[in-house]
Each structure stands twice: as structure tokens, then as C-alpha cells.
Amino acid sequence: MARALNDAGIRRARRRRRALLGLALALPIAGCYRPPAQGSARALAVWHELERSAAQGPGGSAATDPAAIEGPRDAALDAERALALALERSPSVAADDAQADVADARIAAARQIRNPELRLTDARLDDLLAGRPTLDTALRVPVPRPGSRDAKIRGAEQGASAARAQGAEARRLLRVRVFALYARLAHLHADLDEVTRLAELAGQRRELIASRVDRAVATRLDLALAEVAAGEAQAELARVREQIAATEDEVRRLVLGGPEIALRVDPRELELRDLALDRGALIERALSERGALQGAQGKIGEATAAAYLARNAVWPWPTWMQAGYQVSPGSSSGAFAFGMAIDLPIFSWNRGEIRAADALVRQRELEERALVATIATEVDAAIARAGRTHERVVELDRSVLEPLDRAAEEAQRALEAGALDPLKMLEIEAHRGEARRQRLSALLDHRRAILELEAAVGGRVR
């Protein structure tokens, strides 16, 4: 009986040892670092995640058509809605926002005070065996240098400001890209109307010459040339339609949408507007609103904080202070001890870190000066281009379109009086169509110039 009980106790002890051994092995395994997956499988997973995100509406609900994405009132995307959707779904903008979040988190890290240490030392085995256990205990507290914590906080705040400015710059450039695409769509749709009209005129001319060939008042060479012109008009019509489709696809790629998303183009995108372009006011506005300049100033602040920390580190200063107590059977109330450690920077005599930090501050300041000059130059160039493109449209109206309109009116009266060949009237109308296409191209150039000016200024220009 006693032997059976002894065997049962041995088995229980073995089970406990196995369980403890398994737990001891499982804990390190559970705490092991697992690196993220890499390779094509990860890239495919990210792509599928992007596709799922594109299939979701702004609120996270499934969206299989533009109405579900943008609401039931209007299924088509105008420029403002497309910009909002592109900003919401853009992976690059999300990456910039994540970088700003990291920079904001560094501010909290800079505010954090270093933790104290509880040190347990000098536990001697011979004293423990002799029944006189002793243990030295010490509470060690780090001593920050004067101003170092504040400098780290200010540097982290300036770094966060620079990161947020980078995100603002990405949004600014995305806005210009979206509105430039919609301006191009407005131009192409208006150009499609003109090309369609020119193709109709080419078809009428071919039919008129064909009827004259039948009456032997025109040659077959004239008819062949008319057929070539009609074919060229149809080819131009197909080219413009292809450009419209390609531009619409580019907009859909920006909003991560499929072909089911319809786009609504405002013809007023190409309206000629008289703008009061005050050079001084626009440069001042650009210098106050451009995120790139705010980012450059944030980098100066970050570098200045690092230079302060480098200067601060060359002076002797206590790195830590501690209070200790020896715990033993015979310890008295006076068994306390105090200690400290002083950092003696005697080997940093060449001040290399300070010179490097000062050089970085100087570099950041020069970068700011260069950026200020660049922004002012961009505003000047954009103002000049907006003025030139405006004058080009006005000159086309004055010297080409208005005389052509008057000529068309005279030709119409002469045609009604029977004093004008219908072919000549068709040629005048075709000339007017080409002139209107020229004006549309000039309006597109003007709209692009205004968008470039808004990009240089950092906001809308009224």
C-alpha cells in the first residue's frame, strides 16, 4: 500500500515537472518576435485590400455603383467630389498622414521622463548559507540636464509640424492634378462637339462634290480629296473620344474607382475670367500658406533643438543619483547610503557634434531661403503665364473669331442671294470650327495657368 502511494506521488511529481517544463518552453516561444511577411504574397494581399477599400463607401458600406458611393442625389462625380474621394482613398496621402502620426507620437515620447531603477545587488551565497542573508538595495534616479527635456519636446513638435506640412503639400498637388484632369475633360468634350460638327461639314462637302461629279461639273480627283478629308475628320473624332476615355480612366484611378463611376464635367471650367493678380499680395499669401515652407521652418526648429542638446552635453552633469540601504539581520536604521555619477565629457574636446549640429541648422536655413526664393519665382512665373494665356484668348477673339463670324454672316446673305458657291460656305464654316478649336486649346492653357498659380499660391485665386 505504501509503495503504491509512493509510486502515485512520483507520477504526480513527474506530471508537474513536465507541465512546468512545457510552460517554461512555451513562454519564450510565445514572446518571440515574428517579422511581417514579405514577397509577392504580401503585395497581392495589399492589392486585394485596396480593391476591397475601393468597393466600400466613405462610411464603410458596400458600394457597387456611383450612387452608393456618393449618395442618391447625384451619381456622377464632379471635380469637388472626385477630389474628396481621392483624398480619402489615396494610399500616398494615407502614408503621409501615418508619417505625421508617427511624428506626433514622438512628442509624447519626448515628454516622457526616464524611469528610475531599483537595484538589488551583493546577495552573497556564503552569508545566506550561514543564516545571515544580506542584500544591498538602491533606488537610482536619472537626472536630466537643464533644458534638455524641453528642447527634445520642442524639437519633436517642430518635426511633427514638418511632417504635417508634407501631407498638406501632397493634398495641394493632388488637388491640382484632379482639377487639371477635369479641365482637360471640359476641353475634350467641347472639342468633341466641334470635331463632330467638322465631320458633318466634311460629309456634306463630299456629298455635294459627288453630286457635281454626277453632273460632270467636278472631277473624280475632287471627290477623292473630299473623301480623304471626311476620313480624316472621322479619325480625328475617334482620337478625341479615345482621349476622353483615357482621361476619365485617369480620374477613376485617382479615386480608386471602376468604370461604373460616371463623371460630371462642368463646361464653366473653361470660362475666361478676369482676375486681379496682385503680385505682392499673392507672394505674401504663398509664403504664409505653402506647406513646404512650413515644413522647412519645422526642420529648422528640429535642427536648432538638436544643436542645443549637443551644446548642453559638453558640460559636466550628474547622470544619476541613488539612495541605498543594506538589508541584513543586523541592519540598523542608519544603514542608508547615497551615491551619484557625474558625466565628464573630457574626450569631446573637438566639439565635432556641435559643429555638425550647427552646420545642419545652417543647411536648413539656406534651404528655407532657397524655398522662399523658389516660391516667389513660381508665383511670378505663374502670374506671367496666366496673363499671357488670357491675352492669347482675347487676341483670338478679336483678330480671328470676330472677323470669321462677320464673314460667315456676309457669306450666308450671299448664299441666300445665290451669289456664293455652297462649297465656299462650307469652307468658311470649317474655318470657323478650326478657329473655335484653337480658342478651346487657348482656354485650356489659361485654365492650366490658373491652376499652376493656385498651386504656387497654395489655395484658390479669385
Buried (B, 14 or more C-beta within 10 A) or exposed (E): EEEEEEEEEEEEEEEEEEEEEEEEEEEEEEEEEEEEEEEEEEEEEEEEEEEEBBBBBEEEEEBEEBBBBBEEEEBBBBBEBBBBBBBEBBEEBBEBBEBBEEBBEBBEEBEEEEEEEEEEEEEBEEBEEEEEBBBBBBEBBBBBBEEBBBBBBBBBBBBBBBBBBBBBBBBBEBBBBBBBBBBBBBBBBBBBBBBBBBBBBBBBBBEBBBEBBEEEEBEEEBBEBBBEBBEEBBEBBEEBBEBBEEBBEBBBEBBBBEEBBBBBBBEEBBEBEEBEBEEEEBBBBBBEBBBBBBBBBBBBBBBBBBBBBBBBBBEEBBBBBBEBBBEBEEEEEEEEEEEEEEBEEEEEEEBEBBEEBBEBBEEBBEBBEEBBEBBBEBBBBBBBBBBEBBEBBEEBBEEBBEEBEEEBEEBBEBBEEEEBEEBEBBBBBBBBBBBBBBBBBBBBBBBBBBBBBBBBBBEEBE
